[in-house]
Amino acid sequence: MNFKSAFYLRRGTWLIWKAVKTIARFSDEWIERVKSSFDIVDVIGQRVELKQSGRNFLGLCPFHDEKTASFSVNQEKQFYHC
């Protein structure tokens, strides 16, 4: 697949999709430096109300419209999951 431009046929209509840039790739060292510089709970907690539940923090997912907290943030491993 050509990432500069690709054509898709959807329900009889041609749609044009153009990628602005290729996917950014970061070194493992850079990722670890960023993860150690910021606490993920502090960063996400600025926009999402989080409540501690055991080792994780739970909140409403900022990517979905939901009423039950399914957004989990792991402070120890510095990652989130919805």
N, C-alpha and C positions, 0 to 999 in steps of 0.2 A: 504494500500500500504506500502510495506517495503522500507524505505528510504535508507537502506544500499545498496541494489541492487534491481533493477527492470528491467524487460525485456519488450521490446516493439516490436511488429511485425509491420513493416512498409514496404509496397510494397513487401512483400514476403521475406524480409531480417530481420533477428534478430539483433537488436541493443541492446547493453548492456549499461546501464546507472548506474553509481555509485555515490552516494552522498558522498562528502568528510566529511562533518560535518552536523549536524542538524542545523536548522535555529537558528541564534543568537537572543536572546530576551533581550531587555534592559528595565530597569525600567523607568517609566514615569519621575521620578526625574532626572535620568541620562540624558534622552533626553532633558529635559528642561534646564539642566545645559549646555549642548553642544550648544543648540539653543541660549542661552543668552550669551555665550562666543564668538560666531562668528557671523558676519553679513553675511547672505546668499548672498547678492548682491556682497560683496567684494570677497567672496570665488568663486562664479560662474564667476564673472567678470574677474578673473584671466585667464580664458580659453575661455569665450564667451563674445563677444562684446554686451553689453546691452545698450539699450536706454530707458529712462524713458517715459512712456506713462500713464498719470494719476497717479494712486497709484502704478501701477505695472511697471516692467522693462521687455522689450521684446528683444529677440535675436533669432538667428538661433539655432534650437535644436541640441545639440551635439550628440544626439542618432540617428538622422535621417538625410538623405541627402535631404535638402530642400532649396528653394530659397526665401521663404517668412517667416518672423519671426513668429513662432507660440509658441515659448518657453517663457513662462510667469513666472516671479519671483515676489513674493509678499514679500516685505521687512518687512511690518508690522507683518504679520503672520509667516514669516520665512519658506516659502515653495515655491516649483516650480511646474509647470504643463506644459505638452506638449500636 
